[in-house]
Structures are given as C-alpha cells and as structure tokens.
Amino acid sequence: MTHKNLALFDLDHTLLPIDTDVEWVDFLARNNLAGDPELIQKKNQELMDKYTAGVLRIEESAEFMLGFLKMHTPYDLARFHEKFMCDVVRPAIKQSAIELVKQHQESGDLCCIVTATNTFVTAPVARAFGIENLIGVLPEYTNGRYTGHFVGTPSYREGKVTRVNEWLSSLGKTLNDFNATYFYSDSQNDLPLLEVVSNPVATNPGEVLRKTAEEKGWPVIDLFALK
C-alpha cells in the first residue's frame, strides 16, 4: 500500500494523559516489585522533573527504567504488564485520542508512535491504539533475559529524528516522499522532530512548547479537553 501522508505520534501526555515510563515504575514500586518503594518513587519523580525541565539525560533515565526489566523473568514481566495495562493504561485511553489516530488511519496515512519510553512498556500500548509501527528505546535482550541496557540510538530529542529516518530508510522512504508529514507532541524535548515535519502539532503542550508553537504559528490542540 502506498501512503501519501505520514503521521507520527508521541505517546506520553500526547496520546495518553499519563507518562507510561513513570506509571510503570510506580506500578512496580506499589506492588513491591522494584526494591524500596519510597526510594524508587522519589527517583522516579526526580527524573520526571528533569524531563519536564528539558534537562534529562537519556542515559540516566534508561539506566533507571531498564534496570527493572533485568530484575524479573520475561514470563513475570508479561504478567505484571498485563495487570499494568488493565489497571493503569486502558482506563487512561481517551476517546479523543482514539479519534485522532483513527482519522489518520482512515485517511490511509502511515502511522507510527515515536516515544522515548522503552518498547517493552509501550508495545502493548501501541497495539491498544491499533498502531502497528512503534519507535521507542530498545531494551537489550540476551540469552532470554533483559540486560538493563539499551541498543541503538535512543529515541529522545535529536535521536527521534535519527530513528524516524532509519525506520523510513528501511521502508525505502524519506520524509520528503510524503505529501504531508505530521508529528503530534506535548514536549519541548521533541522540538528536533517537530521542526523537520511539514505539519507539527503541539498536543496538550507544556508551557515551553505552547509558547514556541504560538511564536511559530503551529496549531495547538488540547486533546484531553475535548469531549
């Protein structure tokens, strides 16, 4: 199938009103599956604050987040994630976000989630939205276990541009092959990718991105304010 347009979506606080990275770690901590709950939740919030401020180093975040995958077998991780989806993610999926994705899908656009959260956490979420393509931080998996490290370029800041270009190249395409390219994001951390698509859309934007969008004349949508 030939797609005329490309639609890229950030996930956390864009398609979802939550941060799946933060919520996953909080879920593990609450269920005594991640070490000392108080210390884990404190570090979790510290990383989120750095992300919001635009000063987070992906290496620091990945070391913390991926370390929890190393603690458990894939079988147990799958069990935990099923409950996480049921208790946390599915109740957070809003009809307005489903409709946004559906609009692009029904137009025949090539759709992909591009997130800085790792693919173990986000692959089931992408499936819940019916989006086949996912770009996220790739956890290293060796001899039947996660190692706690990542492989390849992390999909964060400029890394999102790199990973999107790599993915499109694997399809024999570039951004210029589409009539229109969309990227929906809430975060100032995504400015590198927002600036290379033809149709950047500030979606539930934070203060910095909202101001930038207003200055650049980009459309702003507050997805979770929609009925």
ChimeraX commands (.cxc) that place a marker at each C-alpha (Angstrom):
marker #1 position 0.00,0.00,0.00 radius 0.5
marker #1 position 1.26,3.46,-0.91 radius 0.5
marker #1 position 0.81,6.04,1.83 radius 0.5
marker #1 position 0.57,9.67,0.77 radius 0.5
marker #1 position 0.98,11.09,4.28 radius 0.5
marker #1 position 2.93,10.21,7.43 radius 0.5
marker #1 position 1.50,10.66,10.93 radius 0.5
marker #1 position 3.87,10.40,13.89 radius 0.5
marker #1 position 2.64,10.49,17.48 radius 0.5
marker #1 position 4.47,10.98,20.74 radius 0.5
marker #1 position 2.82,8.83,23.40 radius 0.5
marker #1 position 3.12,10.12,26.96 radius 0.5
marker #1 position 0.98,13.21,27.63 radius 0.5
marker #1 position 0.20,13.27,23.90 radius 0.5
marker #1 position -1.97,10.24,23.12 radius 0.5
marker #1 position -2.20,9.43,26.83 radius 0.5
marker #1 position -2.73,11.86,29.74 radius 0.5
marker #1 position -0.11,9.90,31.71 radius 0.5
marker #1 position 3.58,9.07,31.38 radius 0.5
marker #1 position 3.85,5.31,30.86 radius 0.5
marker #1 position 7.51,5.23,31.97 radius 0.5
marker #1 position 6.70,6.91,35.28 radius 0.5
marker #1 position 3.48,4.96,35.79 radius 0.5
marker #1 position 5.16,1.60,35.07 radius 0.5
marker #1 position 7.85,2.19,37.67 radius 0.5
marker #1 position 5.26,3.49,40.14 radius 0.5
marker #1 position 3.16,0.36,39.49 radius 0.5
marker #1 position 6.15,-1.89,40.20 radius 0.5
marker #1 position 7.03,0.07,43.33 radius 0.5
marker #1 position 3.46,-0.03,44.69 radius 0.5
marker #1 position 3.40,-3.78,44.21 radius 0.5
marker #1 position 6.80,-4.30,45.87 radius 0.5
marker #1 position 8.39,-5.45,42.61 radius 0.5
marker #1 position 11.15,-2.84,42.32 radius 0.5
marker #1 position 13.02,-2.53,45.62 radius 0.5
marker #1 position 12.39,0.12,48.26 radius 0.5
marker #1 position 9.11,1.79,47.12 radius 0.5
marker #1 position 9.85,5.16,48.73 radius 0.5
marker #1 position 13.32,5.45,47.19 radius 0.5
marker #1 position 12.13,4.26,43.80 radius 0.5
marker #1 position 9.23,6.69,43.66 radius 0.5
marker #1 position 11.47,9.56,44.75 radius 0.5
marker #1 position 13.96,8.83,41.95 radius 0.5
marker #1 position 11.10,8.36,39.50 radius 0.5
marker #1 position 9.76,11.83,40.28 radius 0.5
marker #1 position 13.25,13.35,40.11 radius 0.5
marker #1 position 13.71,12.03,36.57 radius 0.5
marker #1 position 10.27,13.26,35.52 radius 0.5
marker #1 position 11.05,16.72,36.85 radius 0.5
marker #1 position 14.27,16.78,34.82 radius 0.5
marker #1 position 12.38,15.67,31.70 radius 0.5
marker #1 position 9.78,18.39,32.16 radius 0.5
marker #1 position 12.53,20.96,32.59 radius 0.5
marker #1 position 14.23,19.73,29.42 radius 0.5
marker #1 position 17.48,18.73,31.16 radius 0.5
marker #1 position 17.13,14.95,31.40 radius 0.5
marker #1 position 19.99,12.79,30.12 radius 0.5
marker #1 position 18.58,9.72,28.40 radius 0.5
marker #1 position 21.43,7.55,29.72 radius 0.5
marker #1 position 20.43,8.32,33.31 radius 0.5
marker #1 position 16.77,7.64,32.63 radius 0.5
marker #1 position 17.39,4.43,30.67 radius 0.5
marker #1 position 19.70,3.01,33.33 radius 0.5
marker #1 position 17.00,3.50,35.93 radius 0.5
marker #1 position 13.99,2.39,33.86 radius 0.5
marker #1 position 15.58,-0.61,32.15 radius 0.5
marker #1 position 17.08,-1.88,35.38 radius 0.5
marker #1 position 13.65,-3.10,36.45 radius 0.5
marker #1 position 13.40,-5.34,33.38 radius 0.5
marker #1 position 16.63,-7.01,34.43 radius 0.5
marker #1 position 15.15,-7.89,37.84 radius 0.5
marker #1 position 12.46,-10.24,36.54 radius 0.5
marker #1 position 11.95,-13.08,34.07 radius 0.5
marker #1 position 10.17,-12.32,30.80 radius 0.5
marker #1 position 7.29,-14.51,31.99 radius 0.5
marker #1 position 6.81,-12.48,35.16 radius 0.5
marker #1 position 7.27,-9.20,33.33 radius 0.5
marker #1 position 4.49,-10.20,30.93 radius 0.5
marker #1 position 2.20,-10.97,33.87 radius 0.5
marker #1 position 2.98,-7.66,35.51 radius 0.5
marker #1 position 2.43,-5.74,32.29 radius 0.5
marker #1 position -0.97,-7.32,31.67 radius 0.5
marker #1 position -2.12,-6.01,35.05 radius 0.5
marker #1 position -0.47,-2.63,34.35 radius 0.5
marker #1 position -2.43,-2.34,31.11 radius 0.5
marker #1 position -5.66,-3.30,32.86 radius 0.5
marker #1 position -5.24,-1.12,35.95 radius 0.5
marker #1 position -3.40,1.92,34.59 radius 0.5
marker #1 position -3.21,2.28,30.81 radius 0.5
marker #1 position -6.59,1.26,29.44 radius 0.5
marker #1 position -8.53,3.47,31.89 radius 0.5
marker #1 position -6.36,6.39,30.72 radius 0.5
marker #1 position -7.10,5.98,26.99 radius 0.5
marker #1 position -9.47,8.77,25.94 radius 0.5
marker #1 position -11.90,8.68,23.04 radius 0.5
marker #1 position -10.47,11.95,21.70 radius 0.5
marker #1 position -7.06,10.30,21.29 radius 0.5
marker #1 position -8.58,7.24,19.64 radius 0.5
marker #1 position -10.42,9.51,17.19 radius 0.5
marker #1 position -7.26,11.44,16.32 radius 0.5
marker #1 position -5.44,8.23,15.43 radius 0.5
marker #1 position -8.49,6.85,13.62 radius 0.5
marker #1 position -8.73,9.99,11.49 radius 0.5
marker #1 position -5.23,9.39,10.11 radius 0.5
marker #1 position -5.72,5.65,9.75 radius 0.5
marker #1 position -8.94,6.07,7.78 radius 0.5
marker #1 position -7.17,8.57,5.52 radius 0.5
marker #1 position -4.64,5.83,4.70 radius 0.5
marker #1 position -1.74,7.62,6.39 radius 0.5
marker #1 position 1.32,5.69,7.56 radius 0.5
marker #1 position 1.13,5.91,11.36 radius 0.5
marker #1 position 3.85,5.42,13.95 radius 0.5
marker #1 position 4.30,6.11,17.66 radius 0.5
marker #1 position 7.68,7.71,18.39 radius 0.5
marker #1 position 8.43,7.69,22.11 radius 0.5
marker #1 position 11.37,7.94,24.48 radius 0.5
marker #1 position 9.80,5.22,26.62 radius 0.5
marker #1 position 11.15,1.72,26.03 radius 0.5
marker #1 position 9.40,-0.69,23.71 radius 0.5
marker #1 position 8.73,-3.31,26.40 radius 0.5
marker #1 position 6.43,-0.86,28.16 radius 0.5
marker #1 position 4.96,0.73,25.04 radius 0.5
marker #1 position 4.42,-2.12,22.53 radius 0.5
marker #1 position 1.15,-3.25,24.16 radius 0.5
marker #1 position 0.04,0.39,24.36 radius 0.5
marker #1 position 0.66,0.89,20.64 radius 0.5
marker #1 position -1.41,-2.22,19.95 radius 0.5
marker #1 position -4.22,-0.83,22.09 radius 0.5
marker #1 position -4.33,2.18,19.77 radius 0.5
marker #1 position -4.19,-0.08,16.71 radius 0.5
marker #1 position -0.86,1.43,15.62 radius 0.5
marker #1 position 1.39,-1.17,14.05 radius 0.5
marker #1 position 4.60,0.85,13.95 radius 0.5
marker #1 position 6.48,1.80,17.11 radius 0.5
marker #1 position 9.79,3.57,17.64 radius 0.5
marker #1 position 11.00,3.54,21.25 radius 0.5
marker #1 position 14.14,2.96,23.27 radius 0.5
marker #1 position 15.17,-0.63,22.53 radius 0.5
marker #1 position 15.98,-2.74,25.60 radius 0.5
marker #1 position 18.85,-5.17,25.12 radius 0.5
marker #1 position 17.73,-8.80,25.35 radius 0.5
marker #1 position 20.34,-11.54,25.60 radius 0.5
marker #1 position 20.06,-15.25,26.41 radius 0.5
marker #1 position 16.41,-14.99,27.33 radius 0.5
marker #1 position 16.71,-12.01,29.72 radius 0.5
marker #1 position 16.76,-8.25,29.58 radius 0.5
marker #1 position 20.20,-6.88,30.46 radius 0.5
marker #1 position 19.20,-3.45,31.77 radius 0.5
marker #1 position 20.90,-1.70,28.83 radius 0.5
marker #1 position 19.58,-0.29,25.55 radius 0.5
marker #1 position 20.75,-0.86,21.99 radius 0.5
marker #1 position 20.95,1.56,19.09 radius 0.5
marker #1 position 20.13,5.25,19.21 radius 0.5
marker #1 position 17.70,6.20,21.99 radius 0.5
marker #1 position 14.56,7.82,20.57 radius 0.5
marker #1 position 14.93,11.01,22.58 radius 0.5
marker #1 position 15.37,14.59,21.37 radius 0.5
marker #1 position 17.52,14.51,18.17 radius 0.5
marker #1 position 17.52,10.72,18.49 radius 0.5
marker #1 position 13.86,10.70,17.46 radius 0.5
marker #1 position 14.82,12.26,14.13 radius 0.5
marker #1 position 17.59,9.69,13.67 radius 0.5
marker #1 position 15.31,6.77,14.48 radius 0.5
marker #1 position 12.48,8.01,12.24 radius 0.5
marker #1 position 14.91,8.41,9.35 radius 0.5
marker #1 position 16.33,4.92,9.99 radius 0.5
marker #1 position 12.84,3.41,10.05 radius 0.5
marker #1 position 11.77,5.18,6.87 radius 0.5
marker #1 position 15.01,4.14,5.18 radius 0.5
marker #1 position 14.17,0.51,6.00 radius 0.5
marker #1 position 10.95,1.07,4.04 radius 0.5
marker #1 position 12.82,2.65,1.15 radius 0.5
marker #1 position 11.42,6.09,2.00 radius 0.5
marker #1 position 12.36,9.51,3.36 radius 0.5
marker #1 position 10.28,12.28,4.92 radius 0.5
marker #1 position 10.30,14.02,1.53 radius 0.5
marker #1 position 8.46,11.11,-0.10 radius 0.5
marker #1 position 5.19,12.06,1.62 radius 0.5
marker #1 position 2.79,14.83,0.64 radius 0.5
marker #1 position 2.46,15.77,4.30 radius 0.5
marker #1 position 4.23,14.70,7.48 radius 0.5
marker #1 position 2.59,15.20,10.87 radius 0.5
marker #1 position 4.06,14.95,14.35 radius 0.5
marker #1 position 1.93,15.33,17.46 radius 0.5
marker #1 position 3.78,16.06,20.71 radius 0.5
marker #1 position 3.36,17.74,24.07 radius 0.5
marker #1 position 7.03,18.32,24.89 radius 0.5
marker #1 position 9.80,20.81,24.25 radius 0.5
marker #1 position 12.10,17.78,24.14 radius 0.5
marker #1 position 10.52,16.90,20.79 radius 0.5
marker #1 position 11.36,20.16,19.05 radius 0.5
marker #1 position 14.01,18.49,16.82 radius 0.5
marker #1 position 11.37,16.23,15.22 radius 0.5
marker #1 position 8.63,18.86,15.28 radius 0.5
marker #1 position 10.89,21.15,13.28 radius 0.5
marker #1 position 11.57,18.67,10.45 radius 0.5
marker #1 position 7.98,17.62,9.66 radius 0.5
marker #1 position 5.70,19.69,7.44 radius 0.5
marker #1 position 2.83,19.70,9.94 radius 0.5
marker #1 position 3.97,19.97,13.57 radius 0.5
marker #1 position 1.08,19.91,16.04 radius 0.5
marker #1 position 1.59,20.94,19.67 radius 0.5
marker #1 position -0.68,18.50,21.50 radius 0.5
marker #1 position -1.56,19.14,25.15 radius 0.5
marker #1 position 1.68,21.15,25.16 radius 0.5
marker #1 position 3.70,22.08,28.19 radius 0.5
marker #1 position 4.36,25.76,28.82 radius 0.5
marker #1 position 7.57,25.96,26.78 radius 0.5
marker #1 position 6.18,24.14,23.73 radius 0.5
marker #1 position 2.91,26.08,23.85 radius 0.5
marker #1 position 4.84,29.36,23.73 radius 0.5
marker #1 position 7.06,28.06,20.91 radius 0.5
marker #1 position 4.03,26.89,18.93 radius 0.5
marker #1 position 2.36,30.28,19.30 radius 0.5
marker #1 position 5.54,32.03,18.13 radius 0.5
marker #1 position 5.93,29.73,15.12 radius 0.5
marker #1 position 2.25,29.65,14.22 radius 0.5
marker #1 position 1.92,25.91,14.79 radius 0.5
marker #1 position -1.54,24.52,15.56 radius 0.5
marker #1 position -2.20,23.71,19.20 radius 0.5
marker #1 position -4.73,21.08,20.28 radius 0.5
marker #1 position -5.70,20.22,23.84 radius 0.5
marker #1 position -6.80,16.67,23.19 radius 0.5
marker #1 position -7.90,15.84,26.70 radius 0.5
marker #1 position -10.07,18.95,26.96 radius 0.5
marker #1 position -12.22,17.57,24.12 radius 0.5
marker #1 position -15.47,15.85,24.99 radius 0.5
marker link #1:1,2 radius 0.2
marker link #1:2,3 radius 0.2
marker link #1:3,4 radius 0.2
marker link #1:4,5 radius 0.2
marker link #1:5,6 radius 0.2
marker link #1:6,7 radius 0.2
marker link #1:7,8 radius 0.2
marker link #1:8,9 radius 0.2
marker link #1:9,10 radius 0.2
marker link #1:10,11 radius 0.2
marker link #1:11,12 radius 0.2
marker link #1:12,13 radius 0.2
marker link #1:13,14 radius 0.2
marker link #1:14,15 radius 0.2
marker link #1:15,16 radius 0.2
marker link #1:16,17 radius 0.2
marker link #1:17,18 radius 0.2
marker link #1:18,19 radius 0.2
marker link #1:19,20 radius 0.2
marker link #1:20,21 radius 0.2
marker link #1:21,22 radius 0.2
marker link #1:22,23 radius 0.2
marker link #1:23,24 radius 0.2
marker link #1:24,25 radius 0.2
marker link #1:25,26 radius 0.2
marker link #1:26,27 radius 0.2
marker link #1:27,28 radius 0.2
marker link #1:28,29 radius 0.2
marker link #1:29,30 radius 0.2
marker link #1:30,31 radius 0.2
marker link #1:31,32 radius 0.2
marker link #1:32,33 radius 0.2
marker link #1:33,34 radius 0.2
marker link #1:34,35 radius 0.2
marker link #1:35,36 radius 0.2
marker link #1:36,37 radius 0.2
marker link #1:37,38 radius 0.2
marker link #1:38,39 radius 0.2
marker link #1:39,40 radius 0.2
marker link #1:40,41 radius 0.2
marker link #1:41,42 radius 0.2
marker link #1:42,43 radius 0.2
marker link #1:43,44 radius 0.2
marker link #1:44,45 radius 0.2
marker link #1:45,46 radius 0.2
marker link #1:46,47 radius 0.2
marker link #1:47,48 radius 0.2
marker link #1:48,49 radius 0.2
marker link #1:49,50 radius 0.2
marker link #1:50,51 radius 0.2
marker link #1:51,52 radius 0.2
marker link #1:52,53 radius 0.2
marker link #1:53,54 radius 0.2
marker link #1:54,55 radius 0.2
marker link #1:55,56 radius 0.2
marker link #1:56,57 radius 0.2
marker link #1:57,58 radius 0.2
marker link #1:58,59 radius 0.2
marker link #1:59,60 radius 0.2
marker link #1:60,61 radius 0.2
marker link #1:61,62 radius 0.2
marker link #1:62,63 radius 0.2
marker link #1:63,64 radius 0.2
marker link #1:64,65 radius 0.2
marker link #1:65,66 radius 0.2
marker link #1:66,67 radius 0.2
marker link #1:67,68 radius 0.2
marker link #1:68,69 radius 0.2
marker link #1:69,70 radius 0.2
marker link #1:70,71 radius 0.2
marker link #1:71,72 radius 0.2
marker link #1:72,73 radius 0.2
marker link #1:73,74 radius 0.2
marker link #1:74,75 radius 0.2
marker link #1:75,76 radius 0.2
marker link #1:76,77 radius 0.2
marker link #1:77,78 radius 0.2
marker link #1:78,79 radius 0.2
marker link #1:79,80 radius 0.2
marker link #1:80,81 radius 0.2
marker link #1:81,82 radius 0.2
marker link #1:82,83 radius 0.2
marker link #1:83,84 radius 0.2
marker link #1:84,85 radius 0.2
marker link #1:85,86 radius 0.2
marker link #1:86,87 radius 0.2
marker link #1:87,88 radius 0.2
marker link #1:88,89 radius 0.2
marker link #1:89,90 radius 0.2
marker link #1:90,91 radius 0.2
marker link #1:91,92 radius 0.2
marker link #1:92,93 radius 0.2
marker link #1:93,94 radius 0.2
marker link #1:94,95 radius 0.2
marker link #1:95,96 radius 0.2
marker link #1:96,97 radius 0.2
marker link #1:97,98 radius 0.2
marker link #1:98,99 radius 0.2
marker link #1:99,100 radius 0.2
marker link #1:100,101 radius 0.2
marker link #1:101,102 radius 0.2
marker link #1:102,103 radius 0.2
marker link #1:103,104 radius 0.2
marker link #1:104,105 radius 0.2
marker link #1:105,106 radius 0.2
marker link #1:106,107 radius 0.2
marker link #1:107,108 radius 0.2
marker link #1:108,109 radius 0.2
marker link #1:109,110 radius 0.2
marker link #1:110,111 radius 0.2
marker link #1:111,112 radius 0.2
marker link #1:112,113 radius 0.2
marker link #1:113,114 radius 0.2
marker link #1:114,115 radius 0.2
marker link #1:115,116 radius 0.2
marker link #1:116,117 radius 0.2
marker link #1:117,118 radius 0.2
marker link #1:118,119 radius 0.2
marker link #1:119,120 radius 0.2
marker link #1:120,121 radius 0.2
marker link #1:121,122 radius 0.2
marker link #1:122,123 radius 0.2
marker link #1:123,124 radius 0.2
marker link #1:124,125 radius 0.2
marker link #1:125,126 radius 0.2
marker link #1:126,127 radius 0.2
marker link #1:127,128 radius 0.2
marker link #1:128,129 radius 0.2
marker link #1:129,130 radius 0.2
marker link #1:130,131 radius 0.2
marker link #1:131,132 radius 0.2
marker link #1:132,133 radius 0.2
marker link #1:133,134 radius 0.2
marker link #1:134,135 radius 0.2
marker link #1:135,136 radius 0.2
marker link #1:136,137 radius 0.2
marker link #1:137,138 radius 0.2
marker link #1:138,139 radius 0.2
marker link #1:139,140 radius 0.2
marker link #1:140,141 radius 0.2
marker link #1:141,142 radius 0.2
marker link #1:142,143 radius 0.2
marker link #1:143,144 radius 0.2
marker link #1:144,145 radius 0.2
marker link #1:145,146 radius 0.2
marker link #1:146,147 radius 0.2
marker link #1:147,148 radius 0.2
marker link #1:148,149 radius 0.2
marker link #1:149,150 radius 0.2
marker link #1:150,151 radius 0.2
marker link #1:151,152 radius 0.2
marker link #1:152,153 radius 0.2
marker link #1:153,154 radius 0.2
marker link #1:154,155 radius 0.2
marker link #1:155,156 radius 0.2
marker link #1:156,157 radius 0.2
marker link #1:157,158 radius 0.2
marker link #1:158,159 radius 0.2
marker link #1:159,160 radius 0.2
marker link #1:160,161 radius 0.2
marker link #1:161,162 radius 0.2
marker link #1:162,163 radius 0.2
marker link #1:163,164 radius 0.2
marker link #1:164,165 radius 0.2
marker link #1:165,166 radius 0.2
marker link #1:166,167 radius 0.2
marker link #1:167,168 radius 0.2
marker link #1:168,169 radius 0.2
marker link #1:169,170 radius 0.2
marker link #1:170,171 radius 0.2
marker link #1:171,172 radius 0.2
marker link #1:172,173 radius 0.2
marker link #1:173,174 radius 0.2
marker link #1:174,175 radius 0.2
marker link #1:175,176 radius 0.2
marker link #1:176,177 radius 0.2
marker link #1:177,178 radius 0.2
marker link #1:178,179 radius 0.2
marker link #1:179,180 radius 0.2
marker link #1:180,181 radius 0.2
marker link #1:181,182 radius 0.2
marker link #1:182,183 radius 0.2
marker link #1:183,184 radius 0.2
marker link #1:184,185 radius 0.2
marker link #1:185,186 radius 0.2
marker link #1:186,187 radius 0.2
marker link #1:187,188 radius 0.2
marker link #1:188,189 radius 0.2
marker link #1:189,190 radius 0.2
marker link #1:190,191 radius 0.2
marker link #1:191,192 radius 0.2
marker link #1:192,193 radius 0.2
marker link #1:193,194 radius 0.2
marker link #1:194,195 radius 0.2
marker link #1:195,196 radius 0.2
marker link #1:196,197 radius 0.2
marker link #1:197,198 radius 0.2
marker link #1:198,199 radius 0.2
marker link #1:199,200 radius 0.2
marker link #1:200,201 radius 0.2
marker link #1:201,202 radius 0.2
marker link #1:202,203 radius 0.2
marker link #1:203,204 radius 0.2
marker link #1:204,205 radius 0.2
marker link #1:205,206 radius 0.2
marker link #1:206,207 radius 0.2
marker link #1:207,208 radius 0.2
marker link #1:208,209 radius 0.2
marker link #1:209,210 radius 0.2
marker link #1:210,211 radius 0.2
marker link #1:211,212 radius 0.2
marker link #1:212,213 radius 0.2
marker link #1:213,214 radius 0.2
marker link #1:214,215 radius 0.2
marker link #1:215,216 radius 0.2
marker link #1:216,217 radius 0.2
marker link #1:217,218 radius 0.2
marker link #1:218,219 radius 0.2
marker link #1:219,220 radius 0.2
marker link #1:220,221 radius 0.2
marker link #1:221,222 radius 0.2
marker link #1:222,223 radius 0.2
marker link #1:223,224 radius 0.2
marker link #1:224,225 radius 0.2
marker link #1:225,226 radius 0.2
marker link #1:226,227 radius 0.2
view
